[in-house]
Structure formats: structure tokens, C-alpha cells
């Protein structure tokens, strides 16, 4: 993502959240325990996690609620998950 795009996204996040704030992360991953566990390992154990398997059972949707300090913490989480590969962030 370009610096201008990040700046715009940061401005929108800052406009909609009073930091620290609970942020809802959403990911779609192959329904493989190693993928979902790799994602969850990047978050503290106290986060609230909702899981939903796709109709065909091929994918797992993860919604993770975490209290984060600022927009940079949100970016860091998404970058960490992106490094796993094969994960869609919403």
C-alpha cells in the first residue's frame, strides 16, 4: 500500500475510533487448522474470536475483536497476517 493510501486510511480510522478502541478484524482463510491457528497466534489470548465455516466447508471466516492502541496497531496486525499467505483480509 502506498504512503498516500495509508495516510488516508489512518485518517479514516482516526475519525471513527477514539483510541484505544476495540477493532474488529475479519479474515477468510482456507479451512485448515494450521492456517487459522497461525492467524490466532498473532493475537493476544484474551481476544474474542468468532468462527464461521463456509457452506461448502472449504473456508473459515474469522472475526477477531481486539482493543488496539491506534491505527498503526491495526496496520501491524494486517501486515502480520498477510505474511502467512493465502488469507483474505476484509
Rosetta silent file (secondary structure, phi, psi, omega in degrees, C-alpha in Angstrom):
SEQUENCE: XXXXXXXXXXXXXXXXXXXXXXXXXXXXXXXXXXXXXXXXXXXXXXXXXXXXXXXXXXXXXXXXXXXXXXXXXXXXXXXXXXXXXXXXXX
SCORE:     score description
SCORE:     0.000 S_00000001
   1 L     0.000  138.227 -178.943    0.000    0.000    0.000 S_00000001
   2 L   -74.074  157.988 -179.612    1.305    3.447   -0.897 S_00000001
   3 H   -58.279  -39.736  179.659    2.047    6.095    1.733 S_00000001
   4 H   -63.990  -41.266  179.069   -0.852    8.245    0.494 S_00000001
   5 H   -65.136  -42.628  177.835   -3.265    5.339    0.822 S_00000001
   6 H   -63.154  -40.581  178.913   -2.039    4.560    4.329 S_00000001
   7 H   -62.967  -42.143  178.574   -2.373    8.201    5.339 S_00000001
   8 H   -65.863  -42.414  178.472   -5.946    8.285    4.053 S_00000001
   9 H   -65.708  -41.561  177.658   -6.823    5.039    5.790 S_00000001
  10 H   -60.331  -42.901  179.074   -5.199    6.247    9.014 S_00000001
  11 H   -62.251  -41.673  178.941   -7.253    9.463    8.844 S_00000001
  12 H   -66.956  -41.773  177.525  -10.485    7.487    8.360 S_00000001
  13 H   -62.741  -43.941  179.933   -9.657    5.134   11.237 S_00000001
  14 H   -64.702  -31.753  179.675   -8.799    8.067   13.498 S_00000001
  15 H   -72.552  -26.150 -175.084  -12.065    9.793   12.560 S_00000001
  16 H  -104.206   -7.366 -177.511  -14.144    6.730   13.508 S_00000001
  17 L  -131.300  141.839  169.487  -12.313    5.499   16.599 S_00000001
  18 L  -101.233  106.713 -175.213  -11.307    7.000   19.923 S_00000001
  19 L   -77.566  145.115   -7.833   -8.061    5.171   20.674 S_00000001
  20 L   -67.873  150.261 -174.885   -7.594    2.867   22.438 S_00000001
  21 E  -150.180  153.532  173.866  -10.616    1.187   20.927 S_00000001
  22 E   -74.281  132.063  178.948  -11.960   -2.251   20.128 S_00000001
  23 E  -121.100  141.285 -179.236  -11.322   -3.057   16.476 S_00000001
  24 E  -103.592  111.297  176.217  -12.957   -5.860   14.520 S_00000001
  25 E   -93.209  138.773  178.433  -10.570   -7.750   12.243 S_00000001
  26 E  -128.975  131.483 -179.747  -12.086  -10.038    9.609 S_00000001
  27 E  -136.210  147.024  171.453  -10.240  -12.746    7.713 S_00000001
  28 E  -116.836  125.383 -177.186  -11.174  -15.532    5.312 S_00000001
  29 E  -132.835  156.670  170.766   -8.780  -18.480    5.356 S_00000001
  30 E   -56.283  144.245 -178.213   -8.708  -21.998    3.972 S_00000001
  31 L   -77.233   69.509  179.357  -10.424  -24.267    6.482 S_00000001
  32 L  -128.567  128.331 -175.310   -7.136  -25.728    7.667 S_00000001
  33 H   -58.098  -34.557 -179.312   -6.260  -25.725   11.342 S_00000001
  34 H   -66.292  -32.836  177.734   -2.659  -24.675   10.657 S_00000001
  35 H   -71.303  -49.076 -177.894   -3.858  -21.508    8.850 S_00000001
  36 H   -66.049  -38.730  178.691   -6.408  -20.488   11.468 S_00000001
  37 H   -67.478  -34.248  177.177   -4.010  -21.255   14.321 S_00000001
  38 H   -64.238  -39.605  177.262   -1.264  -19.216   12.620 S_00000001
  39 H   -64.528  -51.753 -175.907   -3.636  -16.239   12.467 S_00000001
  40 H   -63.273  -28.375  179.301   -4.762  -16.603   16.070 S_00000001
  41 L   -65.887  -19.353 -179.927   -1.153  -16.921   17.269 S_00000001
  42 L   -82.159   -9.193 -177.071   -0.593  -13.311   16.152 S_00000001
  43 L  -112.158  153.776  176.627   -3.214  -12.009   18.599 S_00000001
  44 L   -64.621  153.671 -175.759   -3.201  -11.957   22.399 S_00000001
  45 L   -65.261  -19.434 -176.011   -5.078  -14.861   24.021 S_00000001
  46 L   -84.494    0.596 -179.472   -7.764  -12.611   25.532 S_00000001
  47 L   -68.464  154.040  175.165   -9.260  -11.532   22.180 S_00000001
  48 E   -91.696  130.143 -176.357  -12.812  -12.547   21.317 S_00000001
  49 E  -123.598  131.685  172.804  -12.939  -14.783   18.243 S_00000001
  50 E  -114.584  133.508 -179.840  -15.937  -15.748   16.129 S_00000001
  51 E  -120.699  140.948  176.738  -15.531  -18.575   13.616 S_00000001
  52 E  -144.256  124.572  179.105  -17.839  -19.474   10.766 S_00000001
  53 E   -86.505  141.175  178.604  -17.267  -22.232    8.229 S_00000001
  54 L   -64.937  161.786 -178.428  -18.383  -21.624    4.643 S_00000001
  55 L   -54.794  -40.108  179.486  -21.327  -23.582    3.273 S_00000001
  56 L   -84.646   -6.638  178.445  -19.056  -25.943    1.361 S_00000001
  57 L    80.239    5.168 -175.722  -16.666  -26.250    4.300 S_00000001
  58 L   -81.939  -25.918 -175.016  -13.701  -25.064    2.261 S_00000001
  59 E  -128.082  157.452  176.154  -13.133  -21.764    4.078 S_00000001
  60 E  -124.087  128.999  173.820  -13.212  -20.395    7.595 S_00000001
  61 E   -96.835  128.657  177.212  -14.237  -16.820    8.397 S_00000001
  62 E  -116.441  127.274  172.201  -12.577  -15.392   11.488 S_00000001
  63 E  -114.921  120.942 -174.794  -13.806  -12.248   13.199 S_00000001
  64 E  -120.771  124.019 -179.979  -11.391  -11.126   15.893 S_00000001
  65 E  -103.652  119.121 -179.594  -12.204   -8.340   18.353 S_00000001
  66 E  -136.585  139.813  172.468   -9.151   -6.717   19.929 S_00000001
  67 E   -81.762  119.953 -178.735   -8.614   -3.491   21.831 S_00000001
  68 E  -118.363  156.315 -174.374   -5.815   -1.697   19.992 S_00000001
  69 L   -78.104  -33.301 -174.461   -3.923    1.477   20.863 S_00000001
  70 L  -167.769  178.933 -178.902   -4.054    3.241   17.491 S_00000001
  71 H   -62.245  -33.593  179.245   -4.338    2.891   13.703 S_00000001
  72 H   -63.153  -33.823  176.748   -0.719    1.756   13.466 S_00000001
  73 H   -66.081  -36.677  176.124   -1.570   -1.266   15.628 S_00000001
  74 H   -63.339  -48.315  179.419   -4.352   -2.132   13.160 S_00000001
  75 H   -59.337  -42.302 -179.200   -1.917   -1.886   10.244 S_00000001
  76 H   -60.663  -43.236  179.481    0.618   -4.035   12.084 S_00000001
  77 H   -61.702  -47.138 -179.193   -1.931   -6.821   12.651 S_00000001
  78 H   -63.379  -39.341  178.370   -2.976   -6.868    8.994 S_00000001
  79 H   -65.412  -38.534  179.064    0.658   -6.902    7.821 S_00000001
  80 H   -64.694  -42.566  179.452    1.450   -9.789   10.173 S_00000001
  81 H   -69.054  -37.671  179.217   -1.476  -11.848    8.881 S_00000001
  82 H   -58.557  -32.451 -179.415   -0.604  -11.034    5.278 S_00000001
  83 L   -65.543  -20.903  179.427    2.795  -12.683    5.845 S_00000001
  84 L   -68.141  -39.263  179.976    1.042  -16.029    6.436 S_00000001
  85 L    87.049  143.326  177.583   -0.156  -16.121    2.822 S_00000001
  86 L    75.876   12.891 -178.181   -3.419  -17.360    1.361 S_00000001
  87 L  -111.347  135.726  175.578   -5.527  -15.236    3.721 S_00000001
  88 E  -100.512  129.004  176.337   -8.087  -12.659    2.618 S_00000001
  89 E  -101.813  135.968  179.055   -8.489   -9.616    4.874 S_00000001
  90 L  -110.384    0.000    0.000  -11.794   -7.771    4.841 S_00000001
